Each structure stands twice: as C-alpha cells, then as structure tokens.
C-alpha cells in the first residue's frame, strides 16, 4: 500500500523518484509509437522509419533519447543521496522537482517549445547537481 509522501522517509522517496524517472523515459515514446502505427509499422526495419515520421514524432524520439541520458545522472545522484542518508527538505524538493520538470521537458519538446524545453533541462540538471552536493556534504559530516 502506498503511503502519503508526508509519511515516507526521504530515502524511500529517492527510490520512488528513480522508478518514476525511469518510467518517464518511455513517456515520449508513446508519441513515437502512435506515429509509427499511423505510417505503418515496419517490424523488419523499425529504425529506418525515422525519416518517415512526422516532426512531432521525431522530436519525441529525441526527447526519449535525452531521457536516457538524464536518467543516468539523476539515478546516480539519487542513489548517492540514498546511500549517504541525505534527509533535507532541499533534497526532497530536488528529487520531486526533477520528476516534474522531466515530464514538462518531454511535453515541451514534442510541442516544439525550445525555450521552455531548455529551461526544464537546466532545472533538472540543477536538481541532480543539488543531490550530488548534498550527498558529498552528508558524507563529509
């Protein structure tokens, strides 16, 4: 049974955020899958279909690929925070904000709003870096 966030320990929240961040990798791929179905999915050469995709699906592919890249950074940062026992409101804010901005990142990428997409990327990077810094501070105390 899921507990409200107020009853979760901060360390468990990091683990939940890693799982959600993993799931968000595949959110933009739903748009790609929809476009592939509309143009006729080719099971023999699925990657060759890229040039036939509409622009929104190409952007969704790029959002999907970028999500893999940022997931690795966030997962390591959240695991460091988990392992070092970081327990601060800033850490909670950083983890939850990362999840939120990555959701919006994909949406803004697919909708072709580059300024907001870039802003979401930057905020997400700051969140991951914050977790790294908090972990190092905690490990040294």
C-alpha positions in Angstrom: 0.0 0.0 0.0 1.3 3.4 -0.9 1.8 5.9 1.9 1.3 9.7 1.5 4.6 11.5 0.9 4.5 13.0 4.4 4.8 9.5 5.9 7.6 8.4 3.5 11.1 8.6 4.7 13.2 10.8 2.5 15.5 7.9 1.5 12.5 5.9 0.3 11.3 8.9 -1.7 14.6 8.9 -3.6 13.9 5.3 -4.7 10.4 6.1 -5.8 11.7 9.0 -7.8 14.2 6.8 -9.5 11.4 4.5 -10.6 9.3 7.4 -11.8 12.2 8.9 -13.7 12.7 5.5 -15.4 9.1 5.4 -16.4 9.3 9.0 -17.8 12.0 7.7 -20.3 9.2 6.0 -22.2 6.5 8.7 -22.0 7.7 10.5 -25.2 8.0 7.1 -26.9 4.2 6.8 -26.8 4.0 9.6 -29.4 6.6 7.8 -31.5 4.6 4.6 -31.3 1.4 6.4 -32.3 3.2 7.9 -35.3 4.7 4.6 -36.3 1.3 2.9 -36.2 -0.2 5.7 -38.4 2.5 5.4 -41.1 2.5 1.6 -41.0 5.0 -0.1 -38.6 7.8 -2.0 -40.3 8.9 -4.8 -38.0 11.9 -5.6 -40.2 13.4 -2.1 -40.0 11.8 0.0 -37.2 14.7 2.5 -37.0 14.6 3.1 -40.7 11.1 4.5 -40.2 12.6 7.6 -38.6 12.7 9.7 -41.8 9.1 8.9 -42.5 7.9 10.2 -39.0 6.1 13.5 -38.7 8.1 16.3 -37.0 6.4 15.8 -33.6 7.4 12.1 -33.6 11.0 13.0 -34.5 11.1 15.4 -31.5 9.5 12.7 -29.3 12.3 10.4 -30.4 14.9 13.0 -29.4 13.1 13.6 -26.0 13.1 9.8 -25.5 16.9 9.6 -26.2 17.6 12.6 -23.9 15.6 11.0 -21.1 18.1 8.1 -21.1 21.0 10.5 -20.7 19.5 12.5 -17.9 18.2 9.4 -16.1 21.7 8.1 -15.6 22.8 11.3 -14.0 19.7 11.6 -11.8 19.7 7.9 -10.7 23.3 8.2 -9.6 22.6 11.4 -7.7 19.5 10.0 -6.0 21.4 6.7 -5.1 24.2 8.8 -3.6 21.7 10.7 -1.6 20.0 7.5 -0.5 23.3 5.8 0.4 24.7 8.8 2.4 21.4 9.3 4.3 20.6 12.8 3.0 17.5 13.9 4.8 16.6 17.5 4.0 13.8 19.5 2.5 16.1 20.7 -0.2 16.8 17.1 -1.2 13.1 16.3 -1.4 12.5 19.4 -3.4 15.3 18.5 -5.8 14.1 14.9 -6.4 10.4 15.9 -6.9 11.3 18.9 -9.0 13.4 16.7 -11.2 10.5 14.4 -11.9 8.2 17.3 -12.6 10.5 19.2 -15.0 11.3 16.0 -16.9 7.6 15.5 -17.5 7.3 19.0 -18.8 10.6 18.6 -20.8 9.1 15.9 -22.9 5.9 17.8 -23.4 7.7 21.0 -24.4 10.0 19.0 -26.7 7.1 17.3 -28.5 5.2 20.6 -28.8 8.3 22.3 -30.2 8.7 25.0 -27.5 12.5 25.0 -27.3 12.9 27.8 -24.7 10.8 26.0 -22.2 12.3 22.7 -23.1 15.8 24.1 -22.4 14.6 25.7 -19.1 13.2 22.3 -18.0 16.5 20.6 -18.9 18.5 23.2 -16.9 16.3 22.9 -13.9 16.6 19.2 -14.0 20.4 19.4 -14.1 20.4 21.7 -11.2 18.3 19.3 -9.2 20.7 16.4 -9.9 23.7 18.5 -9.1 22.0 19.6 -5.8 21.6 15.9 -4.8 25.3 15.3 -5.6 26.4 18.3 -3.5 24.1 17.3 -0.6 25.4 13.8 -0.7 29.0 14.9 -0.6 28.2 17.3 2.3 26.5 14.5 4.2 29.3 12.0 3.5 31.8 14.5 4.9 29.9 15.3 8.1 
